[in-house]
Amino acid sequence: MRAEAAPAGAPPRSSLLPATERLVSLDVFRGLTMLLLISHGFGIHEAFKDQAGWAWLANQFEHVDWVGCGLWDLIQPAFTFIVGVAMPLAFSRRMAAGVTRGALAGHVLWRALFLVALSNVSSNWNTRGPLKFQLINVLCQIALSYVLCFLIWNLPFRQQVVAAVAVMVLHHGLFFLYPGPDGPFDGARNVGAVIDQALLGYNYPGYYTTLNFLGNAITVLFGVWTGMFLLQPRPHAQRLKVLIGAAVAAFVIGLALAPFVPMVKRLWLGSFTFFSAGWVLLALAACYWLVEVKGWTRWAFPAIVVGTNCIFIYTFSQVLRGWLARGVGNFTGNFAFLGSYGAIPQNLVVLSLMWGLCYWLYQRKIFFKI
C-alpha cells in the first residue's frame, strides 16, 4: 500500500486505526531510522573524531566499545522495535482478509527463512575467502526474533508477559550459569561466544553473539505490544500519555538494572533493552504527535519514501553503497580540499543518490516486500 503525504491543512487522522489503514507515522519513523543508518553517520564521526572538543558528537555516530549507549547504538533497537509494531497491524489486516492463523504461521516462517538467506547473501557479497554462515546480522536477528514473537503473540496477553519474563530469565541465566574467565559478561569468552564457537566454528568480530536474538526478541515484543495498543480505539492524547509513560518506565528500569547487568548493546542485555526502548518509544511518540495528531506530513515525505522501501535500501546499502561511494568519489575527489570535514558533503551526496533511487521506485509504486 502506498503511503501518501497528506495535503497541507489536512485534519488530524482519526484516533481509531482500522485494520485496513496504514499507520503513516510508523513509516515516517522507519524512514528516519533507515536514513540515519544508510547515511553512515553523515560523515560526522570521520569529520570530528580527532577534535577533542567535538569528540562527544563524533562518538554519537559510532558504536560504544562495550558498556554504554549512544545514538548509533539505538538504530538497531529502533528498527527491530518497528518490526514489532508492524506485526499486529499487518497480521490484523491479513486476518481481516480471511487469512487463517495456520497460513499466517507459514508466512512468518517463510519470511524468516528469506531474511536469513538475504542476510547471508549481503554479508558475504563483498568479502574474500570462504563463505561464512552467520546469524548476527540485523536481518538474521530480526528473523529469529520474528518467529519467537509470533509464537508469543498467539498467547493470551498475560501469558505473553510471562513468556517475555521467561525469555529474559533464560537469556541472563545462561550468562550467569556459564560465566567466562572474567565473569558472566566476559567479552571474549561469555556463554554466547562459546555457543557460537561450538555451532559455527568461529566467533563474530566485536564480541557479538547469536544469543543476542533473545534480548532482541524482547525489543520486538515491546513493539508488538505497542502495535496492539495502537490498534485499540483510544483518543490521541491517551495514546501519547501511555507511550511517554512507558518510555519513562523503560528508562527507570534500564538504569536500575545497569549496576547489576551492564548496559552492553553487543550482548543485548536487559539494561540496554529497557534503556533503548525508552528512547525508541519517545521517538515514536514524537512521530505520532507530528503526523497522526497534527497532520504535519510534508516535512516527513523524504522519510516516507525510504520507509516504504526499507528492505530494498538496507540491502542496497549493505551490498552496493561502497561501490556507489567510490564512484562518486571519482568525481568529487571526496571533497579532500575540506580536510576531514570533506566526509560530510561526500556522505550527503551518496545519501542523496540513494534517496533518489528510492524516490524513483516510489513514483512508480515499486515496493519490495517480503
C-alpha positions in Angstrom: 0.0 0.0 0.0 1.4 3.4 -1.0 1.8 5.8 1.9 0.9 9.3 0.5 1.9 12.6 2.1 -1.2 14.4 3.4 -2.0 17.8 1.9 -1.3 20.9 3.9 -4.1 21.8 6.3 -5.5 18.2 6.4 -7.4 17.4 9.6 -5.8 15.1 12.1 -6.4 11.4 11.4 -8.9 9.5 13.5 -7.8 8.0 16.7 -9.2 4.7 15.6 -6.8 2.7 13.4 -8.9 0.4 11.2 -7.3 -2.9 10.2 -7.0 -1.7 6.6 -5.4 1.7 7.3 -1.7 2.2 7.3 0.0 4.0 10.3 1.9 6.7 8.4 3.8 7.8 11.5 5.3 4.3 11.6 6.5 4.7 8.0 8.0 8.1 9.0 9.8 6.6 12.0 11.0 3.7 10.0 12.2 6.0 7.2 14.0 8.3 9.6 15.7 5.3 11.2 16.8 4.0 7.8 18.0 7.4 6.6 20.2 7.6 9.7 21.5 4.0 9.1 22.4 4.4 5.4 23.8 7.9 6.0 26.9 6.3 7.6 26.5 8.9 10.2 26.6 11.7 7.6 30.4 11.6 7.9 30.3 13.3 11.3 32.4 10.7 13.0 35.2 11.0 10.4 35.0 14.8 10.5 35.2 15.3 14.2 36.7 12.2 15.8 40.2 13.8 16.1 38.9 17.0 17.6 38.8 16.9 21.4 36.1 19.5 21.8 33.8 17.6 19.4 34.6 14.1 20.4 31.3 13.8 22.2 29.5 14.5 18.9 31.7 12.1 16.9 31.1 9.3 19.4 27.3 9.5 18.9 27.9 8.2 15.4 29.9 5.2 16.3 29.0 2.2 18.5 30.1 2.3 22.1 33.1 0.0 22.6 31.4 -2.1 25.3 29.4 -0.6 28.2 27.2 2.4 27.5 24.7 3.6 24.8 25.0 6.3 22.2 22.8 7.4 19.3 24.3 4.9 16.9 23.6 2.1 19.3 19.9 3.0 19.1 19.4 2.3 15.4 19.0 -1.4 15.6 16.7 -1.3 18.6 14.6 1.3 16.7 14.4 -0.9 13.6 13.6 -4.1 15.4 11.0 -2.3 17.6 9.3 -1.0 14.4 9.2 -4.6 13.1 7.3 -5.5 16.3 4.9 -2.6 16.0 4.1 -3.6 12.4 3.4 -7.2 13.3 -0.1 -6.9 14.8 -1.0 -4.2 12.3 -0.1 -6.4 9.4 -1.5 -9.6 11.0 -4.8 -7.9 11.7 -5.1 -6.8 8.0 -4.3 -10.3 6.8 -6.8 -11.9 9.2 -9.4 -9.4 8.3 -8.9 -10.5 4.7 -9.6 -14.1 5.8 -6.1 -15.5 6.3 -6.0 -18.3 8.9 -3.6 -18.4 11.7 -2.0 -21.5 10.2 -1.4 -19.7 6.9 -0.1 -16.8 8.8 2.4 -19.0 10.6 3.6 -20.4 7.3 4.1 -16.8 6.0 6.1 -15.9 9.2 8.3 -18.9 8.8 8.9 -18.3 5.1 9.6 -14.6 5.7 12.1 -15.5 8.5 14.0 -18.0 6.2 14.1 -15.4 3.4 15.5 -12.8 5.7 18.3 -15.3 6.9 19.1 -16.1 3.3 19.1 -12.4 2.2 21.3 -11.5 5.2 23.9 -14.1 4.4 24.0 -13.1 0.7 24.6 -9.5 1.6 27.1 -10.2 4.4 29.2 -12.4 2.1 28.8 -10.3 -1.1 31.9 -8.1 -0.7 34.1 -10.5 1.3 37.1 -12.5 0.2 37.8 -16.1 1.2 35.4 -18.8 2.1 31.7 -18.0 2.6 30.6 -17.8 6.2 27.1 -18.6 7.5 26.1 -16.1 10.2 23.1 -15.2 12.4 24.3 -11.9 13.8 23.4 -9.5 11.0 20.4 -7.3 11.7 18.1 -9.2 9.3 19.0 -12.6 10.9 18.4 -11.3 14.4 15.0 -9.9 13.2 14.2 -13.3 11.6 14.8 -15.3 14.8 13.0 -12.7 16.9 10.1 -12.5 14.5 9.4 -16.2 14.8 9.7 -16.3 18.5 7.5 -13.2 18.9 4.9 -14.6 16.6 4.6 -17.6 18.8 4.3 -15.4 21.9 1.7 -13.1 20.1 -0.6 -16.1 19.8 -0.9 -16.4 23.6 -3.3 -14.5 25.8 -1.7 -11.2 26.9 -0.9 -12.3 30.5 0.8 -15.4 29.1 2.7 -13.2 26.7 4.1 -11.2 29.7 5.0 -14.5 31.4 6.7 -15.7 28.2 8.7 -12.4 28.0 9.9 -12.7 31.5 10.9 -16.4 30.8 12.9 -15.3 27.8 14.7 -12.7 29.8 15.4 -15.1 32.6 16.7 -17.7 30.2 18.9 -15.1 28.4 20.6 -13.8 31.5 20.5 -17.1 33.3 22.8 -18.6 30.7 25.4 -15.9 31.2 25.4 -16.3 35.0 25.3 -20.1 34.9 28.2 -20.4 32.5 30.4 -17.4 33.2 33.7 -16.7 31.3 37.1 -16.3 32.9 36.3 -12.6 33.7 32.8 -13.2 34.8 29.3 -13.6 33.2 29.8 -10.8 30.7 33.3 -11.6 29.6 33.5 -10.2 26.1 35.6 -12.9 24.5 34.5 -16.0 26.5 30.9 -15.4 27.6 28.4 -18.2 27.0 27.2 -16.8 23.7 30.7 -16.8 22.4 31.2 -20.4 23.5 28.0 -21.4 21.8 28.9 -19.7 18.5 32.4 -21.3 18.5 30.8 -24.8 19.0 28.0 -24.3 16.4 29.6 -22.1 13.8 33.3 -22.8 14.3 34.2 -19.1 14.8 33.3 -16.0 16.8 31.9 -12.8 15.4 34.2 -9.7 15.5 33.3 -7.1 18.1 32.1 -9.7 20.6 28.6 -10.0 19.1 26.8 -13.3 19.7 23.9 -15.2 18.0 22.4 -15.4 21.5 21.6 -11.7 21.3 18.4 -12.6 19.5 16.8 -13.4 22.8 17.3 -9.9 24.0 16.4 -8.6 20.6 13.2 -10.5 20.8 12.1 -8.6 23.9 12.6 -5.3 21.9 10.5 -6.7 19.1 7.9 -7.8 21.7 7.8 -4.3 23.2 7.0 -3.2 19.6 4.3 -5.9 19.3 2.6 -4.7 22.4 2.8 -1.1 21.2 1.2 -2.1 17.9 -1.6 -4.0 19.8 -2.2 -0.8 21.9 -2.3 1.4 18.8 -5.0 -0.9 17.3 -7.3 0.0 20.1 -9.8 2.9 19.6 -8.3 5.4 22.0 -8.0 9.2 21.9 -4.7 10.6 20.6 -4.0 12.3 24.0 -4.3 9.0 25.8 -2.1 7.2 23.4 0.6 9.8 23.8 0.4 9.6 27.6 0.8 5.9 27.5 3.7 6.0 25.1 5.5 8.6 27.1 4.7 6.9 30.4 6.1 3.6 29.0 9.2 5.4 27.9 9.8 6.8 31.4 9.2 3.4 32.9 11.7 1.9 30.5 14.4 4.4 31.3 13.9 3.8 35.1 14.1 0.0 34.7 17.1 0.1 32.4 19.0 2.4 34.7 18.0 0.4 37.8 19.3 -2.8 36.1 22.6 -1.2 34.9 24.5 -1.7 38.2 23.8 -5.5 38.1 23.6 -6.1 34.4 25.9 -3.8 32.4 24.4 -1.8 29.5 26.0 -3.8 26.7 24.4 -3.5 23.3 26.7 -6.1 21.8 25.1 -8.7 24.2 21.7 -7.0 24.2 21.4 -7.3 28.0 18.3 -6.3 29.9 19.5 -2.9 31.0 20.2 -2.0 27.4 16.9 -3.5 26.2 14.8 -1.3 28.5 17.0 1.9 28.2 17.0 1.8 24.4 13.3 1.1 24.4 12.8 4.3 26.3 14.4 6.3 23.6 12.6 4.4 20.8 9.2 5.0 22.5 9.9 8.7 22.8 10.8 8.9 19.1 7.7 7.0 18.1 5.6 9.3 20.3 7.1 12.4 18.6 6.4 11.0 15.1 2.9 10.0 16.2 2.2 13.5 17.5 3.5 15.3 14.4 1.9 13.0 11.8 -1.2 11.5 13.3 -2.2 14.3 15.7 -1.0 17.5 14.0 -1.3 16.1 10.5 2.1 17.6 9.5 3.4 15.2 6.8 5.1 17.3 4.2 8.3 17.6 6.2 8.3 13.8 6.5 8.0 12.9 2.8 11.7 12.1 2.4 11.4 9.7 5.3 8.2 8.1 3.9 9.9 7.5 0.6 12.6 5.4 2.3 10.3 3.9 5.0 8.1 2.3 2.4 11.1 0.5 0.8 13.3 -0.2 3.7 14.3 -3.8 2.7 15.5 -2.6 -0.7 17.5 0.3 0.6 19.0 -1.7 3.5 20.2 -4.4 1.1 21.4 -1.8 -1.4 23.4 -0.1 1.4 24.9 -3.4 2.5 25.9 -4.6 -1.0 26.4 -1.6 -3.2 27.0 1.5 -1.1 30.7 1.1 -1.1 30.7 0.9 -4.9 28.5 4.0 -5.2 30.7 5.9 -2.7 33.8 5.1 -4.7 32.2 6.1 -8.0 31.0 9.4 -6.5 34.5 10.0 -5.1 36.0 9.9 -8.6 34.0 13.0 -9.4 34.1 14.8 -6.1 37.6 13.9 -5.0 35.9 13.1 -1.7 36.0 16.8 -1.1 39.6 16.4 0.1 40.2 20.1 0.0 38.0 20.4 3.1 40.2 18.0 5.1 38.4 15.7 7.5 35.2 17.8 7.0 35.0 16.6 3.4 33.5 13.4 4.8 30.2 15.3 5.5 29.4 16.5 1.9 30.7 13.2 0.5 28.3 11.2 2.6 25.5 13.6 1.9 26.0 13.3 -1.9 25.9 9.5 -1.6 22.9 9.6 0.6 21.1 11.9 -1.8 21.7 9.5 -4.7 20.4 6.6 -2.6 17.3 8.6 -1.7 16.8 9.5 -5.3 16.8 5.8 -6.2 14.1 5.2 -3.6 12.1 8.1 -4.9 12.3 6.7 -8.5 10.8 3.5 -7.2 8.2 5.3 -5.1 7.0 7.3 -8.1 6.5 4.0 -10.0 4.8 2.3 -7.0 7.5 -0.3 -6.8 7.8 -1.5 -3.3 10.0 -4.5 -2.3 8.3 -6.5 0.4 8.8 -9.9 2.0 
